[in-house]
């Protein structure tokens, strides 16, 4: 049953040749520009990687939400595939390249490439799970991850005074801050409201202020407990799954 559902999803949402030729170039240009701008701000304007990386993160997840809302899941799949090409091109170019440096954190040495690849697959896994099993409600996951998770690292980098250790699956030590986690919680609240507003399957009548607040707290805790590099999966799947149960 699960395999059939997965196969059906890809058959239904595989972009047509018209979509590839009509939307593909725009998707490629936009993904490349988002990553290039992030690298430019880091290498030429002195932005910390915690900022440049999340600019790209916010741009891609925000674009995913808008694309699914306006153009549908098949164009979203096309955008995801083309963004993957841009990311792996950056990895191929390697250290020193403006695209690579936009995403690679110095504190992740000697596993900088690992922590580009892992979040990529975490994003892919989270996006596929939410779309295949929960449909249009997946937009909640894009917005929570794109807005909520995106502010955590920049706020923590700038204002984080109260650090705590988080799980890591490599030798790289990982920590987050209470200030960053608080920002994730607050932005998750706003992201959920935005998701309800644009999702055809969610209504404010079924998601009260208290429900949204509790879901936001769950998002904050989820981000805090997620292994380093894997929060792009958990921050998509858990909020969407809970919203699905509520609906």
C-alpha positions as a printed Julia matrix, in Angstrom:
247×3 Matrix{Float64}:
   0.0    0.0     0.0
   2.77   2.44    0.95
   4.82   1.53   -2.14
   1.76   1.99   -4.35
   1.16   5.42   -2.85
   4.75   6.48   -3.46
   4.72   5.25   -7.06
   1.37   6.93   -7.68
   2.68  10.23   -6.31
   5.6   10.29   -8.74
   3.48   9.23  -11.71
   0.86  11.91  -11.05
   3.31  14.7   -10.28
   6.05  14.04  -12.81
   6.36  17.32  -14.76
   5.34  17.34  -18.41
   7.73  18.34  -21.18
   5.8   21.59  -21.46
   6.38  22.3   -17.77
  10.07  21.42  -18.06
  10.67  23.76  -21.0
   8.34  26.52  -19.77
   9.19  26.61  -16.04
  12.57  24.84  -15.97
  14.8   27.75  -17.05
  13.13  30.1   -14.54
  13.56  27.52  -11.75
  17.23  27.06  -12.67
  17.92  30.79  -12.8
  16.13  31.45   -9.5
  17.84  28.6    -7.59
  21.26  29.66   -8.94
  20.69  33.33   -8.09
  19.53  32.49   -4.55
  22.68  30.48   -3.9
  24.98  32.94   -5.67
  23.55  35.88   -3.68
  24.11  33.98   -0.44
  27.72  33.3    -1.39
  28.26  36.88   -2.51
  27.01  38.24    0.82
  29.39  35.91    2.66
  32.53  36.36    0.58
  32.13  39.98   -0.49
  30.06  41.59    2.26
  31.37  39.72    5.29
  28.16  37.91    6.21
  28.71  35.0     8.58
  27.89  31.57    7.18
  25.05  31.32    9.7
  23.4   34.2     7.83
  24.32  33.39    4.22
  23.32  29.75    4.58
  19.92  30.65    5.99
  19.26  33.25    3.29
  19.43  30.43    0.77
  17.43  28.18    3.11
  14.67  30.8     3.49
  14.61  31.57   -0.23
  14.22  27.94   -1.31
  11.62  26.93    1.28
   9.67  30.15    0.72
   9.74  29.55   -3.02
   8.56  25.97   -2.5
   5.54  27.18   -0.53
   4.61  29.77   -3.15
   5.13  27.35   -6.06
   2.94  24.66   -4.53
   0.29  27.21   -3.64
   0.14  28.83   -7.09
   1.39  26.19   -9.55
   0.89  22.82   -7.91
   2.97  19.86   -6.8
   4.33  18.86  -10.21
   6.03  22.24  -10.68
   7.27  21.99   -7.11
   8.88  18.65   -7.97
  10.5   20.28  -11.0
  11.82  23.11   -8.84
  13.14  20.62   -6.29
  14.93  18.61   -8.95
  16.55  21.66  -10.51
  17.56  23.05   -7.11
  19.21  19.68   -6.44
  21.27  20.1    -9.61
  22.44  23.55   -8.46
  23.39  22.25   -5.01
  25.36  19.31   -6.36
  27.07  21.57   -8.88
  28.2   23.72   -5.93
  29.51  20.61   -4.15
  31.33  19.57   -7.33
  33.05  22.98   -7.52
  34.13  22.57   -3.91
  35.86  24.7    -1.29
  36.52  28.29   -2.34
  33.73  28.43   -4.91
  31.14  31.11   -4.19
  28.24  28.65   -4.42
  29.89  26.1    -2.14
  30.94  28.68    0.43
  27.36  29.98    0.65
  26.38  26.71    2.38
  29.58  25.34    3.94
  30.11  26.24    7.61
  33.63  26.63    8.94
  32.64  25.1    12.28
  31.71  21.87   10.47
  35.34  21.15    9.54
  36.44  18.55    8.55
  32.92  17.58    7.45
  31.79  20.72    5.61
  30.58  18.84    2.55
  28.85  16.26    4.76
  26.78  19.04    6.33
  25.71  20.3     2.93
  24.69  16.86    1.71
  22.9   15.76    4.9
  20.58  18.8     5.13
  19.87  18.4     1.42
  18.71  14.81    1.88
  16.91  15.77    5.09
  14.99  18.39    3.1
  14.25  15.93    0.31
  13.05  13.22    2.69
  10.87  15.63    4.66
   9.34  17.1     1.52
   8.55  13.71    0.0
   7.03  12.29    3.18
   4.77  15.29    3.76
   3.63  15.51    0.14
   3.06  11.8    -0.37
   1.19  11.16    2.85
  -0.37  14.51    3.78
  -0.93  16.35    0.48
  -1.34  20.14    0.34
  -0.89  20.42    4.12
   2.82  19.94    3.36
   2.98  23.7     2.87
   2.95  23.99    6.69
   6.23  22.09    6.75
   7.85  24.33    4.13
   6.92  27.46    6.03
   7.83  26.15    9.49
  11.21  25.0     8.2
  11.75  27.95    5.87
  10.78  30.62    8.41
  10.99  29.0    11.83
  14.13  26.95   11.42
  15.74  29.63    9.24
  15.83  32.23   12.02
  17.27  29.92   14.67
  20.9   29.94   13.52
  21.16  33.67   12.68
  19.53  34.69   15.98
  21.69  32.22   17.86
  24.8   33.51   16.07
  24.0   37.13   16.93
  22.31  36.92   20.32
  22.87  33.38   21.6
  24.26  33.56   25.14
  22.73  30.45   26.68
  24.12  27.49   24.76
  23.12  23.84   25.01
  24.52  20.76   23.3
  22.52  18.95   20.63
  22.87  15.48   19.1
  25.44  15.02   16.34
  25.98  11.93   14.22
  29.6   12.83   13.44
  32.63  14.02   15.38
  31.53  17.63   14.84
  30.29  19.11   18.11
  26.9   20.74   17.81
  25.18  23.29   20.0
  22.21  25.6    19.82
  21.05  28.46   22.02
  17.9   29.19   23.99
  17.65  32.52   22.18
  17.76  30.78   18.8
  15.2   28.18   19.89
  12.88  30.93   21.13
  13.11  32.58   17.7
  12.25  29.25   16.06
   9.16  28.94   18.26
   7.96  32.47   17.52
   8.51  32.25   13.78
   6.91  28.79   13.68
   3.76  30.38   15.13
   3.7   32.93   12.3
   4.57  30.27    9.72
   1.67  28.06   10.81
  -0.74  31.0    10.51
   0.59  31.68    6.99
   0.24  28.0     6.12
  -3.37  27.9     7.27
  -4.1   30.99    5.21
  -2.86  29.46    1.94
  -3.61  25.76    2.43
  -6.91  24.6     0.88
  -7.31  21.9     3.53
  -6.81  24.01    6.65
  -9.11  26.57    8.23
  -8.77  28.81   11.25
 -12.02  27.31   12.54
 -10.21  23.99   13.08
  -6.92  25.51   14.32
  -7.52  27.71   17.36
  -5.0   30.13   18.83
  -4.26  27.6    21.57
  -3.76  24.8    19.03
  -1.39  26.92   16.95
   0.51  27.91   20.1
   0.93  24.29   21.18
   2.02  23.28   17.69
   4.57  26.12   17.71
   5.99  24.87   21.01
   6.27  21.39   19.5
   8.16  22.91   16.55
  10.58  24.64   18.91
  11.21  21.46   20.89
  11.57  19.43   17.7
  14.24  21.77   16.35
  16.06  21.76   19.68
  16.22  17.96   19.87
  16.91  17.19   16.21
  20.35  15.8    15.32
  22.71  18.29   13.7
  21.81  18.53   10.0
  18.58  16.55   10.18
  16.13  19.19   11.41
  14.95  19.84    7.84
  13.22  16.46    8.03
  11.79  16.65   11.53
  10.67  20.27   11.17
   8.64  19.34    8.11
   7.2   15.98    9.11
   6.19  16.5    12.74
   4.19  19.78   12.36
   2.48  18.52    9.2
   1.63  15.18   10.79
   0.1   16.88   13.85
  -1.83  19.35   11.67
  -3.11  16.38    9.65
  -4.32  14.67   12.83
  -6.11  17.83   13.93
  -7.85  18.23   10.58
